[in-house]
Amino acid sequence: MPWDAWALLSIIVVCAAITARTAWDSYRLGRESRHATLRLSLSTGGHLDIPCPPGHPTGRHSPRASR
């Protein structure tokens, strides 16, 4: 296989891996219960919890206004 085919194949694999990881993280975040903290993943494998300010909506979407 020529080198440009290997390059294209590696680009496709990297894009697929990024898409799969993003989909998995989105699924996982959607399934876990909502807390009053924002959890940020660190590159060292740990996480950082930041408390949300009082009155701030903790869901993915802000609450709808009454009609």
C-alpha distances in whole Angstrom, upper triangle without the diagonal:
4,7,8,6,7,10,11,11,13,15,16,16,19,20,21,22,25,26,26,28,30,31,32,34,36,37,38,40,42,43,44,48,49,51,53,50,47,44,42,39,39,36,38,38,41,43,45,48,50,53,53,56,59,59,55,53,51,49,46,48,51,54,55,58,61,62
4,6,6,7,9,10,11,13,15,16,17,19,20,21,23,25,26,27,29,31,32,33,35,36,38,39,41,42,44,45,49,50,51,53,50,47,44,42,39,39,36,38,38,41,43,45,48,49,53,53,56,59,59,55,53,51,49,46,48,51,54,55,58,61,62
4,5,5,6,9,10,11,12,14,15,16,18,20,21,23,24,26,27,29,30,31,33,35,36,37,39,40,42,43,47,47,49,50,48,44,42,39,36,36,32,34,35,38,40,42,45,46,50,50,53,56,56,52,51,49,47,44,46,49,52,53,56,59,60
4,5,5,6,8,10,11,12,14,15,16,18,20,21,22,24,26,27,28,30,32,33,34,36,37,39,41,42,46,46,48,49,46,43,41,38,35,35,32,35,35,38,39,41,44,45,48,48,51,54,54,50,49,47,45,42,43,46,50,50,53,57,57
4,5,5,6,9,10,11,12,14,15,16,18,20,21,22,24,26,27,28,30,31,33,34,36,37,39,41,44,45,46,48,46,42,40,37,35,35,32,34,34,38,39,41,44,45,48,48,51,54,54,50,48,46,44,41,42,46,49,50,53,56,56
4,5,5,6,9,10,10,12,14,15,16,18,20,21,22,24,25,27,28,30,31,33,34,36,37,39,42,43,45,46,44,40,38,35,32,32,29,31,31,35,36,39,41,43,46,46,49,52,52,48,47,44,43,39,42,45,48,49,52,55,56
4,5,5,6,9,10,11,12,14,15,17,18,20,21,23,24,26,27,29,30,31,33,34,36,38,41,41,43,44,42,38,36,33,31,30,27,30,30,33,34,37,39,41,44,44,47,50,50,46,45,42,41,37,39,43,46,47,50,53,54
4,5,5,6,9,10,11,12,14,15,16,18,20,21,22,24,26,27,28,30,32,33,35,36,40,40,42,43,41,37,35,33,31,31,28,31,31,34,35,37,39,40,43,43,46,49,49,45,43,41,39,36,38,41,44,45,48,51,51
4,5,5,6,9,10,11,12,14,15,16,18,20,21,22,24,26,27,28,30,31,33,35,38,39,41,43,40,37,34,32,29,30,27,30,29,32,33,36,38,40,43,43,46,48,48,44,43,40,38,35,37,41,43,45,48,51,51
4,5,5,6,9,10,10,12,14,15,16,18,20,21,22,24,26,27,28,30,31,33,36,37,39,40,38,34,32,29,27,26,24,26,26,29,30,33,35,37,40,40,43,46,46,42,41,38,37,34,36,39,42,44,47,50,51
4,5,5,6,9,10,11,12,14,15,16,18,20,21,22,24,26,27,28,30,32,35,35,37,39,36,32,30,28,25,26,23,26,26,29,29,32,34,35,38,38,41,44,44,40,38,36,34,31,33,36,40,41,44,47,48
4,6,5,6,9,10,10,12,14,15,16,18,20,21,22,24,26,27,28,30,34,34,36,38,36,32,30,28,26,26,24,27,26,29,30,32,34,36,38,38,41,44,43,40,38,36,33,30,32,35,38,39,43,46,46
4,5,5,6,9,10,10,12,14,15,16,18,20,21,22,24,25,27,29,32,33,35,37,34,31,29,26,24,24,22,25,24,27,28,30,32,34,37,37,40,43,43,39,37,35,33,30,32,35,38,40,43,46,47
4,5,5,6,9,10,11,12,14,15,16,18,20,21,22,24,26,27,30,31,32,34,32,28,26,23,21,21,19,22,21,24,25,27,29,31,34,34,37,40,40,36,35,32,31,28,30,33,36,38,41,44,45
4,5,5,6,9,10,11,12,14,15,16,18,20,21,22,24,26,29,30,31,33,31,27,25,23,21,22,20,23,22,25,25,27,29,30,33,33,36,39,38,35,33,31,29,25,27,31,34,35,38,41,42
4,5,5,6,9,10,10,12,14,15,16,18,20,21,22,24,28,29,31,33,31,27,25,23,21,23,21,24,22,25,25,28,29,31,33,33,36,39,38,35,33,30,28,25,27,31,34,35,38,41,42
4,5,5,6,9,10,10,12,14,15,16,18,20,21,23,26,27,29,31,28,25,23,21,18,19,18,20,19,22,22,25,27,28,31,31,35,37,37,34,32,29,27,24,27,30,33,35,38,41,43
4,5,5,6,9,10,11,12,14,15,16,18,20,21,25,25,26,28,26,22,20,18,16,17,16,19,18,20,20,22,24,26,28,28,32,34,34,30,29,26,24,21,24,27,30,32,35,38,40
4,6,5,6,9,10,10,12,14,15,16,18,20,23,24,26,28,26,23,21,19,18,20,19,22,20,22,22,24,25,27,29,28,32,34,33,30,28,25,23,20,22,26,29,30,33,36,37
4,5,5,6,9,10,10,12,14,15,16,18,22,23,25,27,26,23,21,19,17,19,19,21,19,21,21,24,25,27,29,29,32,34,34,30,28,25,23,20,23,27,29,31,34,37,38
4,5,5,6,8,10,10,12,14,15,17,20,21,23,25,23,20,17,16,14,16,15,18,15,18,17,20,21,23,26,26,29,32,32,28,26,23,21,19,22,25,28,30,34,36,38
4,5,5,6,9,10,10,12,14,16,19,19,21,23,21,18,16,15,13,16,16,19,17,18,17,19,20,22,24,24,27,29,29,25,23,21,19,16,19,22,25,27,30,33,35
4,6,5,6,9,10,10,12,14,18,18,21,23,22,19,18,17,16,19,19,22,19,21,20,22,22,24,25,25,28,30,29,26,23,21,18,15,18,22,24,26,29,32,33
4,5,5,6,9,10,11,12,16,17,20,22,21,18,16,16,14,17,18,20,17,18,18,20,21,22,24,24,28,30,29,26,24,20,18,16,19,23,25,27,31,33,35
4,5,5,6,8,10,11,14,15,17,19,17,14,13,12,11,14,15,17,15,15,14,16,17,19,21,21,24,26,26,23,21,17,16,14,17,20,23,25,29,32,33
4,5,5,6,9,10,13,14,16,18,17,15,14,14,14,17,18,21,18,18,17,18,18,19,21,20,23,25,24,21,18,16,13,11,14,17,20,22,26,28,30
4,6,5,6,9,12,13,16,19,18,17,15,16,16,19,20,22,19,20,18,20,20,21,22,22,25,26,26,23,20,17,14,12,15,19,21,23,27,29,31
4,5,5,6,10,12,14,17,16,14,13,14,13,17,18,20,17,17,15,17,17,19,20,20,24,25,25,22,19,16,14,13,16,20,22,24,28,30,32
4,5,6,8,9,11,14,13,11,10,12,12,16,18,20,17,16,14,15,15,16,17,16,20,21,21,18,16,12,10,9,13,16,18,21,24,27,29
4,6,8,9,12,15,15,14,13,15,16,20,22,24,21,20,18,19,18,19,19,18,21,22,21,18,15,12,10,8,12,15,16,19,22,25,27
4,7,9,12,16,16,15,14,17,17,21,23,24,21,20,18,20,18,20,20,19,23,23,23,20,17,14,12,12,15,18,19,21,25,26,29
4,6,9,13,13,12,12,14,15,19,21,22,19,18,16,17,15,17,17,17,20,21,21,18,16,12,11,12,15,18,19,22,25,27,29
4,6,10,11,12,12,15,17,20,23,24,21,19,17,17,15,16,15,15,18,18,18,16,14,10,9,11,14,16,17,20,23,25,28
4,7,8,9,11,14,16,20,23,24,21,19,16,16,13,13,12,11,14,15,14,12,10,7,7,9,12,13,14,18,21,23,26
4,5,8,9,13,15,19,22,23,20,18,15,14,10,11,9,9,12,12,13,12,10,7,9,11,14,15,16,20,22,24,27
4,7,10,13,16,19,23,24,22,19,15,13,10,9,6,6,8,9,10,9,9,6,9,12,14,14,15,19,21,23,27
4,6,10,13,15,19,20,18,15,12,10,6,5,4,5,9,11,12,10,11,8,11,13,15,16,18,21,24,26,29
4,6,10,13,16,18,16,14,10,8,6,5,6,7,10,13,14,11,11,9,11,11,14,15,18,21,24,27,30
4,7,10,13,14,12,10,6,6,5,6,9,10,14,16,18,15,15,12,13,13,17,18,21,24,27,30,33
4,6,10,12,10,9,5,5,6,8,11,13,16,19,20,17,17,14,16,15,18,20,23,26,29,32,35
4,7,8,7,6,4,6,9,11,15,16,20,23,24,21,21,18,18,17,21,23,26,29,32,35,38
4,5,6,5,5,7,11,13,16,18,22,25,27,24,24,21,22,21,24,26,29,32,35,38,41
4,5,7,9,11,14,16,20,22,25,29,30,27,27,24,25,24,27,29,32,35,38,41,44
4,6,8,11,15,17,21,23,26,30,32,29,29,26,27,26,29,31,34,38,40,44,46
4,7,10,13,17,20,22,26,28,30,28,27,24,25,24,27,30,33,36,39,42,44
4,7,10,13,17,19,23,25,27,25,25,22,23,23,26,28,31,34,37,40,43
4,7,10,13,16,19,22,24,21,21,18,19,19,23,25,27,31,33,36,39
4,6,10,13,16,19,21,19,19,16,18,19,22,23,26,29,32,35,38
4,6,9,13,15,18,16,16,13,16,17,20,21,23,27,29,32,35
4,6,9,12,15,13,14,12,15,16,18,19,21,25,27,30,33
4,6,9,12,10,12,10,14,16,18,17,19,23,25,27,31
4,6,8,6,8,8,11,13,15,14,16,19,21,24,27
4,6,6,9,10,13,15,16,14,16,19,20,23,26
4,6,9,10,14,16,16,14,15,18,19,21,25
4,6,9,12,15,14,11,12,15,15,17,21
4,6,9,11,11,9,10,14,15,17,21
4,6,8,8,6,7,11,13,16,19
4,7,8,8,10,13,16,18,22
4,5,7,8,12,15,17,20
4,7,9,12,15,18,21
4,6,9,12,15,17
4,6,9,12,15
4,6,9,12
4,6,9
4,6
4
